[in-house]
């Protein structure tokens, strides 16, 4: 998948970008399979990977049509509501809230079957790619 992320396989955690309004918002999907190497104890996705998948979606939301990429610099108000397990299909959504020069504040959520599983406020730094 070609995204405006500085990551390359196997570090891209997003399977598909569903919507992208450059510089404003994005939504993406991630299918968690039973053979997913990111599962801990072979059943649940670690919380750190939930943060990373939200950050990747926020990075996609933050970049415009130009050649920049977003790098996570801060996480605030992280809430994990319930575990993400093998078989879950994640809907990840991110929205840009504020821009401060090269810094971008965004909010992000993860839903599984319309149930909120995780949310966070993120700060990213935009860099030339």
C-alpha angles and dihedrals in degrees: 000000000000111000134158089251126120087226127099132193126327092023097058103098097184117090098191139000108228101182133006128182099181112240093004117057147337140190127201143173133234121183113206109210128191090249094051108136090215094065116107117216085006092276116063134048111236116249091239090063090051088057091047095050089050090048092050091052090047089051090055090047093049100053120084129204091292126090102272135121132201126238121195113243104162142016121202133179095007112183123182106194099181140347126279111225141186109289095032119129109211123213105200119193130183133181129190110236103176142000123212107178107288091352123091128190115207139172121221137186139187120211130184114194091342091307116124107235103168142001137179146165110238136192119208133184115220115224135184109259 
